[in-house]
Amino acid sequence: MPSQHPARSRRSTERKGDLRERAILDTCEALLAHKGYNAMTVGDIAQGAGITRGALYFYFGSKQEVVVALVARTVEHLWERSRTTAQTDEPRQAIAEAMQRTVELWNEHGLVMRTAIDLSLTVPEIGELWSHTADLFITAIAAVLERAGIQAGTEPEQASAMARALCWMIERTFYHASQESRETLQGASATCEHIWLTSAGLTT
């Protein structure tokens, strides 16, 4: 007999699916810390998520697909946290808040970010995700620089070119610092913030 509340049944199914997918991604992140990408298996992920391998394949076709989804979730959070602060009218405040939000996410999910960087050259989907996220940040950084009085454009001394260099400098600096300690990461962030402020002419 058909359900009297099909919409409610669908919503329940969707919620269950969302919870399972979240469990799969959370397990994958934990396994990255304990085993690393190369050593962990689909079986490990399924077991940690409390489901069968067959059930996991309903959501993802491979270990690589799970990691791609995990990276996508993480960079979405990174962008969500940093986007609004980078749009703050006052450039100095925008820079400080954007850097702090970035530090927070690297503290929480630094291993996923480092994995994304490590795999970006060999897994095209991750490479595209990471490059797209970088492009968003470059645009946001350029906008802050322009609000601080840096001329728009792609010449070496102009906002877009400076923003690209700043973005990749921050990525590489955070990559290394996050492997050491929270204190090291906070110090590295302060240095990157100072360089960004200097580039924007805001240190005086």
ABEGO torsion letter per residue (X at the ends): XBBABAAAAAAAAAAAAAAAAAAAAAAAAAAAAAAEAAABBAAAAAAAAGBBAAAAAAABABAAAAAAAAAAAAAAAAAAAAAAAAABABAAAAAAAAAAAAAAAAAAAAAAAAAAAAAAAABAAAAAAAAAAAAAAAAAAAAAAAAAGBBBEABAABAAAAAAAAAAAAAAAAAAAAAABAAAAAAAAAAAAAAAAAAAGAAX
